[in-house]
Amino acid sequence: MMDLKLIVFDLDGVIVDTEYLDFQLQSGYLRSIASPSVTLGVKDFSSLVGRSGQDLLMQVKNLTQIEKTFAEITAGLKKIEAKKYHPDNYLPLFRQDIVPLLQYAKEQRLLLAVASSTALNYLLDILDNCGIRNYFDLIVSGEDFESSKPHPEIYLSVLKALHVAPEEAIAIEDSSAGIAAAKAAGMDVIAYEEKRFLIDQTQANLICKNMRAIFCHIKSLRK
């Protein structure tokens, strides 16, 4: 049986259902800037999911075949980020059924962390406004690291900071990049199932349809 000590949550697509909103907003942005000779489809838009930093900028440039600078693309993406992370947009997307899982984890003296590519100011605001920030022992933003997911750096940092071995931790992820990052750090991964766009979750140890199913699995590890 697994000696579980730590659960690490991604934000977008796990705690708040903003991954699909991001997919929609980014799809519209790519269509608006793409070269007239480029035809973009769901597969192209899906390839952006879970990407951040330089990796995201490169993919946008490759897909759209435009001459825009990274600074110009970044400005466009920041407008998307500001819209996605406006409370009017993300609060209705908060998955409130995470709260019983967080409460259970605290009762069981499990450590809890968030490891997200989201900028720290947005990350903290979201957790505060959803009323769950105080449950977490550690909150880490990808903006503090040179390499973004699927590089394992963010997860390795969480494990080191909380003095937990990879085999004692589980990550809750949704994107293929996030799943790959946690797996590369040596952790087991539960994927929050996503079928509204094309995303490969097959690397995960388990795919769950909702937070209730994730909660049930976590409890089964404690018996």
C-alpha positions as CSV (number, residue, x, y, z in Angstrom):
1,M,0.0,0.0,0.0
2,M,1.2,3.5,-0.8
3,D,2.4,5.6,2.1
4,L,0.7,8.7,0.9
5,K,2.0,12.0,2.5
6,L,1.3,14.7,-0.1
7,I,-1.3,15.6,-2.7
8,V,-0.3,18.2,-5.3
9,F,-3.0,19.9,-7.3
10,D,-2.8,21.7,-10.6
11,L,-5.1,24.7,-10.9
12,D,-6.6,25.1,-14.4
13,G,-8.7,22.1,-15.3
14,V,-8.6,20.7,-11.8
15,I,-9.5,23.1,-9.1
16,V,-11.2,25.5,-11.5
17,D,-12.6,24.4,-14.8
18,T,-10.8,27.1,-16.7
19,E,-8.8,24.9,-19.0
20,Y,-11.7,24.7,-21.4
21,L,-12.3,28.4,-21.2
22,D,-8.6,29.0,-22.0
23,F,-8.9,26.6,-24.9
24,Q,-11.8,28.7,-26.3
25,L,-10.1,32.0,-25.8
26,Q,-6.8,30.9,-27.2
27,S,-8.6,29.3,-30.2
28,G,-10.2,32.7,-31.0
29,Y,-6.9,34.5,-30.6
30,L,-5.0,32.2,-32.9
31,R,-7.7,32.5,-35.6
32,S,-7.5,36.3,-35.3
33,I,-3.7,36.5,-35.8
34,A,-3.0,33.5,-38.1
35,S,-1.6,34.0,-41.6
36,P,-4.4,33.8,-44.2
37,S,-2.7,30.7,-45.7
38,V,-3.0,28.8,-42.4
39,T,-5.9,26.5,-41.6
40,L,-6.2,25.7,-37.9
41,G,-8.3,23.0,-36.3
42,V,-9.2,21.4,-32.9
43,K,-5.9,19.4,-32.9
44,D,-3.9,22.6,-33.3
45,F,-5.8,24.5,-30.6
46,S,-5.5,21.5,-28.3
47,S,-1.8,21.4,-28.7
48,L,-1.6,24.6,-26.6
49,V,-3.3,23.1,-23.5
50,G,-1.0,23.0,-20.5
51,R,1.8,24.9,-22.2
52,S,3.3,28.1,-20.8
53,G,6.3,30.4,-21.0
54,Q,8.6,30.1,-24.0
55,D,7.1,26.7,-25.0
56,L,3.6,28.3,-25.4
57,L,5.1,31.3,-27.4
58,M,6.9,29.0,-29.8
59,Q,3.9,26.9,-30.4
60,V,1.7,29.9,-31.1
61,K,4.3,31.2,-33.6
62,N,4.7,27.8,-35.3
63,L,0.9,27.3,-35.6
64,T,0.0,30.8,-36.9
65,Q,3.1,31.3,-39.1
66,I,3.1,35.0,-38.3
67,E,5.9,37.6,-38.1
68,K,4.8,38.9,-34.7
69,T,7.5,39.1,-32.0
70,F,7.3,37.1,-28.8
71,A,6.6,40.4,-27.0
72,E,3.5,41.0,-29.2
73,I,2.3,37.5,-28.8
74,T,2.8,37.7,-25.0
75,A,0.7,40.9,-24.9
76,G,-2.2,39.1,-26.7
77,L,-1.9,36.1,-24.3
78,K,-1.9,38.4,-21.3
79,K,-5.3,39.8,-22.4
80,I,-6.6,36.3,-22.5
81,E,-5.2,35.5,-19.1
82,A,-6.8,38.7,-17.6
83,K,-10.2,37.7,-19.0
84,K,-9.9,34.1,-17.9
85,Y,-8.9,35.0,-14.4
86,H,-11.5,37.7,-13.8
87,P,-13.6,36.5,-10.8
88,D,-16.8,36.8,-12.9
89,N,-15.4,34.1,-15.2
90,Y,-13.6,31.7,-12.9
91,L,-15.8,31.7,-9.8
92,P,-18.7,29.9,-11.5
93,L,-16.1,27.3,-12.7
94,F,-14.8,26.6,-9.2
95,R,-15.2,22.8,-8.5
96,Q,-16.6,23.1,-5.0
97,D,-16.5,19.3,-4.6
98,I,-12.8,19.6,-3.9
99,V,-13.6,21.0,-0.4
100,P,-14.5,17.6,1.2
101,L,-11.2,16.1,-0.2
102,L,-9.2,19.0,1.2
103,Q,-11.0,18.6,4.6
104,Y,-10.3,14.9,4.6
105,A,-6.6,15.4,3.7
106,K,-6.2,17.8,6.7
107,E,-8.0,15.4,9.0
108,Q,-5.6,12.7,7.8
109,R,-2.6,15.1,8.3
110,L,-1.7,14.9,4.6
111,L,0.3,17.7,3.1
112,L,-1.4,19.7,0.3
113,A,0.2,21.8,-2.4
114,V,-0.7,23.6,-5.6
115,A,1.8,23.5,-8.5
116,S,0.5,25.6,-11.4
117,S,1.9,27.4,-14.4
118,T,-0.5,30.3,-13.5
119,A,1.1,33.6,-12.4
120,L,1.3,33.8,-8.6
121,N,-0.9,36.9,-8.3
122,Y,-3.7,35.2,-10.1
123,L,-3.1,31.9,-8.4
124,L,-3.4,33.4,-4.9
125,D,-6.4,35.5,-5.8
126,I,-8.2,32.5,-7.2
127,L,-7.5,30.3,-4.1
128,D,-8.5,33.2,-1.8
129,N,-11.7,34.0,-3.6
130,C,-12.7,30.3,-3.7
131,G,-12.1,30.1,0.0
132,I,-9.5,27.3,0.0
133,R,-6.1,29.0,0.2
134,N,-5.5,28.1,3.8
135,Y,-5.8,24.4,3.2
136,F,-2.5,24.4,1.3
137,D,0.9,24.0,2.9
138,L,2.7,25.2,-0.3
139,I,1.6,27.2,-3.3
140,V,4.0,27.3,-6.2
141,S,3.8,29.2,-9.5
142,G,5.6,28.1,-12.7
143,E,6.7,31.7,-13.3
144,D,9.4,31.1,-10.6
145,F,11.1,28.4,-12.7
146,E,13.1,28.5,-15.9
147,S,11.5,25.4,-17.4
148,S,7.8,24.9,-17.7
149,K,5.7,21.7,-17.6
150,P,6.4,19.0,-19.0
151,H,9.7,19.6,-17.4
152,P,9.5,18.2,-13.8
153,E,11.2,21.2,-12.2
154,I,8.1,22.6,-10.5
155,Y,7.2,19.2,-9.0
156,L,10.7,18.4,-7.9
157,S,10.7,21.8,-6.1
158,V,7.5,20.9,-4.2
159,L,8.8,17.6,-3.1
160,K,12.1,19.1,-1.9
161,A,10.4,21.9,-0.1
162,L,8.0,19.6,1.8
163,H,10.6,16.9,2.4
164,V,8.5,14.2,0.7
165,A,9.8,11.4,-1.6
166,P,8.2,11.0,-5.0
167,E,6.7,7.7,-4.2
168,E,4.9,9.3,-1.2
169,A,3.1,11.9,-3.3
170,I,0.3,12.0,-5.9
171,A,-0.4,14.8,-8.4
172,I,-3.8,15.7,-9.7
173,E,-3.5,17.0,-13.2
174,D,-5.4,17.3,-16.5
175,S,-3.0,18.3,-19.3
176,S,-0.6,16.0,-21.0
177,A,2.2,18.4,-20.1
178,G,1.3,18.5,-16.5
179,I,0.9,14.7,-16.3
180,A,4.3,14.3,-18.0
181,A,5.9,16.7,-15.5
182,A,4.7,14.9,-12.5
183,K,5.6,11.5,-13.9
184,A,9.1,12.7,-14.7
185,A,9.4,13.7,-11.1
186,G,8.7,10.1,-10.1
187,M,5.1,10.7,-8.9
188,D,1.9,8.9,-9.4
189,V,-0.7,10.9,-11.3
190,I,-4.5,11.0,-11.2
191,A,-5.9,12.8,-14.3
192,Y,-9.1,14.7,-14.1
193,E,-10.8,13.5,-17.2
194,E,-11.2,16.0,-20.1
195,K,-13.0,15.1,-23.3
196,R,-14.1,18.5,-24.7
197,F,-10.9,18.9,-26.7
198,L,-8.1,16.6,-27.8
199,I,-5.8,15.8,-24.9
200,D,-3.7,12.7,-24.1
201,Q,-4.1,11.6,-20.5
202,T,-2.9,8.0,-21.0
203,Q,0.4,8.6,-19.1
204,A,-1.6,9.0,-15.9
205,N,-1.9,6.1,-13.4
206,L,-5.6,6.7,-13.2
207,I,-8.2,8.8,-15.0
208,C,-11.2,10.0,-12.9
209,K,-14.4,11.6,-14.2
210,N,-14.8,14.0,-11.3
211,M,-13.5,15.2,-8.0
212,R,-15.7,12.7,-6.1
213,A,-14.0,9.8,-7.9
214,I,-10.6,11.3,-7.1
215,F,-11.6,11.6,-3.4
216,C,-12.7,7.9,-3.4
217,H,-9.4,6.8,-4.8
218,I,-7.4,8.9,-2.3
219,K,-9.5,7.3,0.6
220,S,-8.8,3.8,-0.8
221,L,-5.1,4.5,-0.4
222,R,-5.4,5.2,3.3
223,K,-7.2,2.0,4.2
